[in-house]
């Protein structure tokens, strides 16, 4: 059990305590929520998306490890982590719905910005970009990629045919 739970090495940022920030309430907590109940009939519970510093970008942190339990994810409370699985057969509705969305966006726009590309499963990004390029073969792809590893960056650029990178310095 000792090895199963990683010790907490990071720090909790109390971003709402800075001057000029909103009051802390149940709707505006001191730290971002990792999970949320959706206002639907099923009252579905979802995990928010985010990123993990110095993590393996080829690992789907939503499916592997203790990341949500040890609070090592920098959460974006305005988005949820989608569970695509390994292939379209694992979640047919999600793959179909997102493919349709990407297809429609590729009709409208000449380029995409892949936000948080380093924590999107690469097989999902590759599949969705193939859908987009079936509409617009010259689609410009700008990706936010924070891997801290030049070899992994190059692999993402090659596999996804990325035209430009947004990097953190």
Number of C-alpha atoms within 10 A of each C-alpha: 5 6 6 8 12 14 9 10 7 9 7 12 11 11 13 16 12 8 7 7 9 12 12 12 8 7 8 12 14 16 14 17 15 19 16 14 11 11 9 8 6 8 10 10 12 15 18 22 22 21 20 18 13 10 16 15 24 15 15 18 22 20 13 9 14 15 16 17 11 12 15 20 20 17 21 15 16 9 12 16 18 14 14 20 17 11 12 14 11 12 13 12 12 16 20 12 11 14 18 15 14 19 20 14 15 21 13 10 12 13 16 17 15 17 13 15 20 24 24 22 19 18 16 16 16 15 16 20 23 17 20 25 17 14 16 18 13 11 19 17 18 19 22 17 22 24 22 16 11 10 10 17 16 13 11 22 18 11 12 19 16 19 13 14 17 14 11 9 5
